[in-house]
Amino acid sequence: MHEFEDIPARTEAEADFQRALTRFRHVRYIPTPASTVLTPAETHVIMGIGHFADADCSPRPRDIGRMLQLSASALSQTLGSLEKKGYITRERSGQDARQVALGLTQEGRRFVDSEISRFRNTMREMRDYLGEDDLREFARLLNKVDAFYEEQVAAGKMERHPAHGCHPAACADRPGKEA
């Protein structure tokens, strides 16, 4: 079923918008893997750990699971695989042995840095492809859409995504800077 099937477009602009939004929501573009060593799920998890590590923060598994919306079972399996491959570490907290802090090994850090570099190159290519005027207009429209959603949240019509705000800054008030 088409998302806008029961919302007839009143203008050609609305029809173009509906087609573009539907296409954008259903077609997921992901970079061609730089490594065949890690699965897409492993890549997402290690990048999540890297996100926290870049803020000098050691996340707990539940922080990564929340951020990526992964079940405890799926996350545990992925973390085990990443640890076995030598990309991450899992260490018990000195303050509470029940708590596990995740970290990157040197190999994990190299992988994360490489993926960040690839992402930045893609963003530079997109910037060059769009040009200054389209970039400015795109940013203006994204900010306007964001403002619309914030108004919807304020009016109680929507909620933020559960992972919204799941950021390394949240660990600043925790002992040992663990997330």
C-alpha contacts under 8 A as a table, 3 or more apart, distances in Angstrom:
res1	aa1	res2	aa2	distance
1	M	5	E	7.07
2	H	5	E	5.09
2	H	22	T	7.92
3	E	6	D	7.90
3	E	22	T	6.96
4	F	7	I	5.01
4	F	8	P	7.09
4	F	18	Q	6.75
5	E	8	P	6.85
9	A	12	E	7.16
9	A	14	E	5.27
9	A	15	A	5.18
9	A	18	Q	7.93
10	R	14	E	6.47
10	R	15	A	7.62
11	T	14	E	5.22
11	T	15	A	6.42
12	E	15	A	4.97
12	E	16	D	6.10
13	A	16	D	5.07
13	A	17	F	6.08
14	E	17	F	4.95
14	E	18	Q	6.08
15	A	18	Q	5.11
15	A	19	R	6.19
16	D	19	R	5.21
16	D	20	A	6.04
17	F	20	A	5.16
17	F	21	L	5.96
18	Q	21	L	5.22
18	Q	22	T	6.00
19	R	22	T	5.21
19	R	23	R	6.10
20	A	23	R	5.15
20	A	24	F	6.02
21	L	24	F	5.01
21	L	25	R	6.04
22	T	25	R	5.21
22	T	26	H	6.18
23	R	26	H	5.31
23	R	27	V	5.86
24	F	27	V	5.53
24	F	28	R	7.37
25	R	28	R	7.26
33	P	36	T	6.54
34	A	115	E	7.84
35	S	38	L	6.31
36	T	39	T	7.21
38	L	41	A	7.96
38	L	42	E	5.70
38	L	43	T	6.11
39	T	42	E	5.09
39	T	43	T	6.14
40	P	43	T	4.96
40	P	44	H	6.24
41	A	44	H	5.17
41	A	45	V	6.29
41	A	78	T	7.18
42	E	45	V	5.14
42	E	46	I	6.08
42	E	78	T	5.91
42	E	79	L	7.72
42	E	81	S	7.89
42	E	82	L	6.72
43	T	46	I	5.27
43	T	47	M	6.05
44	H	47	M	5.19
44	H	48	G	6.17
44	H	68	L	7.70
45	V	48	G	5.00
45	V	49	I	6.30
45	V	64	I	6.95
45	V	68	L	7.55
45	V	78	T	7.57
45	V	79	L	7.73
46	I	49	I	5.04
46	I	50	G	6.07
46	I	82	L	7.80
46	I	87	Y	7.79
46	I	88	I	7.62
46	I	104	L	7.92
46	I	108	G	7.30
46	I	112	V	7.10
47	M	50	G	4.82
47	M	51	H	6.08
47	M	112	V	5.95
48	G	51	H	4.98
48	G	52	F	6.68
48	G	64	I	6.20
48	G	67	M	7.62
48	G	68	L	7.73
49	I	52	F	5.34
49	I	53	A	6.12
49	I	58	S	7.79
49	I	59	P	6.71
49	I	64	I	6.89
49	I	102	L	7.01
49	I	103	G	6.77
49	I	104	L	7.28
50	G	53	A	4.75
50	G	54	D	5.94
50	G	103	G	7.99
50	G	104	L	7.11
50	G	109	R	7.30
50	G	112	V	6.26
51	H	54	D	5.41
51	H	55	A	6.99
51	H	168	P	7.36
52	F	55	A	5.28
52	F	56	D	6.64
52	F	57	C	5.19
52	F	58	S	6.36
52	F	59	P	6.25
52	F	167	H	7.32
52	F	168	P	5.00
52	F	179	A	7.77
53	A	56	D	4.85
53	A	57	C	5.06
53	A	58	S	6.12
53	A	59	P	7.84
53	A	103	G	7.02
53	A	104	L	7.60
54	D	57	C	7.25
55	A	168	P	6.05
55	A	169	A	7.42
56	D	177	K	7.50
57	C	168	P	6.31
57	C	171	C	6.84
57	C	172	A	7.98
57	C	177	K	5.37
57	C	178	E	5.49
57	C	179	A	6.11
58	S	101	A	5.49
58	S	102	L	5.61
58	S	103	G	6.07
58	S	177	K	6.55
58	S	178	E	4.45
58	S	179	A	5.57
59	P	63	D	5.94
59	P	64	I	6.94
59	P	101	A	5.68
59	P	102	L	5.55
59	P	103	G	7.61
59	P	168	P	7.77
59	P	171	C	7.98
59	P	178	E	5.54
59	P	179	A	4.17
60	R	63	D	5.34
60	R	64	I	6.85
60	R	99	Q	7.25
60	R	100	V	5.74
60	R	101	A	4.91
60	R	102	L	5.91
60	R	178	E	7.03
60	R	179	A	5.86
61	P	64	I	5.28
61	P	65	G	6.13
61	P	75	L	7.53
61	P	76	S	7.97
61	P	100	V	7.12
61	P	101	A	7.35
61	P	102	L	6.96
62	R	65	G	4.85
62	R	66	R	5.91
62	R	72	A	7.54
63	D	66	R	5.22
63	D	67	M	6.11
63	D	166	C	7.32
63	D	179	A	6.79
64	I	67	M	5.05
64	I	68	L	6.06
64	I	70	L	7.98
65	G	68	L	5.29
65	G	69	Q	5.40
65	G	70	L	4.71
65	G	71	S	6.51
65	G	72	A	6.79
65	G	75	L	6.35
66	R	69	Q	4.97
66	R	70	L	6.67
66	R	162	P	7.49
66	R	163	A	5.83
66	R	166	C	7.49
67	M	163	A	4.83
67	M	164	H	7.88
67	M	166	C	5.86
68	L	163	A	7.37
69	Q	163	A	7.42
70	L	74	A	6.25
70	L	75	L	5.95
71	S	74	A	5.29
71	S	75	L	6.06
72	A	75	L	5.15
72	A	76	S	5.92
73	S	76	S	5.17
73	S	77	Q	6.28
74	A	77	Q	5.25
74	A	78	T	6.23
75	L	78	T	5.05
75	L	79	L	5.97
76	S	79	L	5.14
76	S	80	G	6.09
77	Q	80	G	5.16
77	Q	81	S	6.31
78	T	81	S	5.09
78	T	82	L	6.18
79	L	82	L	5.08
79	L	83	E	6.04
79	L	88	I	7.72
80	G	83	E	5.13
80	G	84	K	6.07
81	S	84	K	5.07
81	S	85	K	6.16
82	L	85	K	5.11
82	L	86	G	6.28
82	L	87	Y	5.37
82	L	88	I	5.88
83	E	86	G	5.07
83	E	87	Y	5.72
83	E	88	I	4.92
83	E	89	T	5.97
83	E	90	R	7.60
84	K	87	Y	7.73
86	G	89	T	7.78
86	G	105	T	6.80
86	G	107	E	6.90
86	G	108	G	7.34
87	Y	104	L	6.04
87	Y	105	T	5.31
87	Y	106	Q	7.44
87	Y	107	E	5.51
87	Y	108	G	4.07
87	Y	109	R	7.75
88	I	102	L	6.92
88	I	103	G	5.50
88	I	104	L	4.37
88	I	105	T	5.20
88	I	108	G	6.06
89	T	102	L	5.71
89	T	103	G	5.03
89	T	104	L	5.98
89	T	105	T	6.45
90	R	100	V	6.17
90	R	101	A	5.71
90	R	102	L	4.81
90	R	103	G	6.52
91	E	100	V	5.41
91	E	101	A	5.26
91	E	102	L	6.59
92	R	96	D	7.49
92	R	97	A	5.34
92	R	98	R	6.92
92	R	99	Q	5.78
92	R	100	V	4.55
92	R	101	A	6.24
93	S	96	D	5.28
93	S	97	A	5.32
93	S	98	R	7.30
93	S	99	Q	5.39
93	S	100	V	5.79
93	S	101	A	6.44
94	G	97	A	6.28
96	D	99	Q	5.61
97	A	100	V	7.45
101	A	178	E	6.63
104	L	107	E	7.60
104	L	108	G	5.03
104	L	109	R	5.73
105	T	108	G	4.89
105	T	109	R	6.11
106	Q	109	R	5.03
106	Q	110	R	6.21
107	E	110	R	5.12
107	E	111	F	6.27
108	G	111	F	5.09
108	G	112	V	6.21
109	R	112	V	5.16
109	R	113	D	6.06
110	R	113	D	5.15
110	R	114	S	6.06
111	F	114	S	5.10
111	F	115	E	6.24
112	V	115	E	5.14
112	V	116	I	6.13
113	D	116	I	5.10
113	D	117	S	6.16
114	S	117	S	5.09
114	S	118	R	6.27
115	E	118	R	4.98
115	E	119	F	6.16
116	I	119	F	5.05
116	I	120	R	6.17
117	S	120	R	5.13
117	S	121	N	6.21
118	R	121	N	5.12
118	R	122	T	6.28
119	F	122	T	5.08
119	F	123	M	6.26
120	R	123	M	5.01
120	R	124	R	6.18
121	N	124	R	5.04
121	N	125	E	6.18
122	T	125	E	5.02
122	T	126	M	6.15
123	M	126	M	4.99
123	M	127	R	6.03
124	R	127	R	4.99
124	R	128	D	6.16
125	E	128	D	5.11
125	E	129	Y	6.01
126	M	129	Y	4.89
126	M	130	L	6.05
127	R	130	L	5.32
127	R	131	G	5.95
127	R	132	E	7.54
127	R	135	L	6.80
128	D	131	G	5.28
128	D	132	E	7.98
130	L	133	D	7.76
130	L	134	D	5.50
130	L	135	L	6.07
131	G	134	D	5.68
131	G	135	L	6.10
132	E	135	L	5.16
132	E	136	R	6.20
133	D	136	R	5.23
133	D	137	E	6.27
134	D	137	E	5.01
134	D	138	F	5.86
135	L	138	F	5.01
135	L	139	A	6.07
136	R	139	A	5.23
136	R	140	R	6.15
137	E	140	R	4.98
137	E	141	L	6.16
138	F	141	L	5.16
138	F	142	L	6.12
139	A	142	L	5.10
139	A	143	N	6.08
140	R	143	N	5.23
140	R	144	K	6.23
141	L	144	K	4.95
141	L	145	V	6.15
142	L	145	V	5.07
142	L	146	D	6.08
143	N	146	D	5.00
143	N	147	A	6.14
144	K	147	A	5.03
144	K	148	F	6.27
145	V	148	F	5.01
145	V	149	Y	6.39
146	D	149	Y	5.16
146	D	150	E	6.19
147	A	150	E	5.02
147	A	151	E	6.20
148	F	151	E	5.15
148	F	152	Q	6.33
149	Y	152	Q	4.91
149	Y	153	V	6.23
149	Y	158	M	7.63
150	E	153	V	5.04
150	E	154	A	6.14
151	E	154	A	5.00
151	E	155	A	6.12
152	Q	155	A	5.09
152	Q	156	G	6.30
152	Q	157	K	5.16
152	Q	158	M	5.52
153	V	156	G	5.08
153	V	157	K	5.78
153	V	158	M	4.70
153	V	159	E	5.46
153	V	160	R	7.09
154	A	157	K	7.63
155	A	158	M	7.73
156	G	159	E	7.25
160	R	164	H	6.15
161	H	164	H	5.18
163	A	166	C	5.20
165	G	170	A	7.96
166	C	170	A	7.02
167	H	170	A	5.69
167	H	171	C	7.95
168	P	171	C	5.60
168	P	172	A	7.48
168	P	179	A	6.49
169	A	172	A	5.50
170	A	173	D	7.08
170	A	179	A	6.73
171	C	174	R	5.38
171	C	177	K	5.76
171	C	178	E	5.82
171	C	179	A	4.16
172	A	177	K	5.74
172	A	178	E	7.90
172	A	179	A	7.65
173	D	177	K	7.21
174	R	177	K	5.39
174	R	178	E	6.16
174	R	179	A	7.02
175	P	178	E	6.70
